[in-house]
Amino acid sequence: MNKTLYNEIMERGKTSSEDAKILGVVVHGTKEELIELINNPLIKATSFGVITDPIY
């Protein structure tokens, strides 16, 4: 999957960080680690989600 995504990015001419537009990121960590991000001026919006193991 990563190789396919990488090839697609290269084919579109996005060969450096200056060429790519960042729309968002995924951050994960413990409660204590994420608390450090509160009031960070680079963060414009957030949402919270939880991933669990399947029941079945």
N, C-alpha and C positions, 0 to 999 in steps of 0.2 A: 504494500500500500504506500509506504513512504517513498519508494523509488518511483512509483507511478505519479504521485503528487509532485515530486521533485522534477520529473521530466516535463510535466504539464506547465509548471512555473517557468522552467527554462525555455520551453517552446514559445511562450508568450513574451519573452524578452525581459522577464523580471530577474535579472542576473545579479542585482545588488540590493542592499537594504534601501537605498535611495529610490529604486524603481518600484518598490512594493508599498502599497497602502495598507496599514494595519487597521483593521476594523474592530478587533477585540482580542482578548486573551482569556485563557482559562487558568485560574489560580486554584491550587488546592493546598491544604495543610491543616494543621491542628487549630483549635480555637485560639490558642496562645500565639501561634505564628500569624494567623490572619488578623488578629487584633492590632498588630504592628502596622497594618495598612490603613487603619482609620485615620482620616484627615490628610491622606496623601493627596497632594494637588494634581497628580497625574490621573487619578481615578475620577471619572465623570459620572458614572452610573454603575450600579451593581445589581446582581440578583443572586439568590441563594438556592442551591439545590442539594439533594442528597441522593447518593447511589447506594442501593442495597443489593444483596444477593437475591437471585430469583427464588420464589417460594417453591416452585415445582421443579 
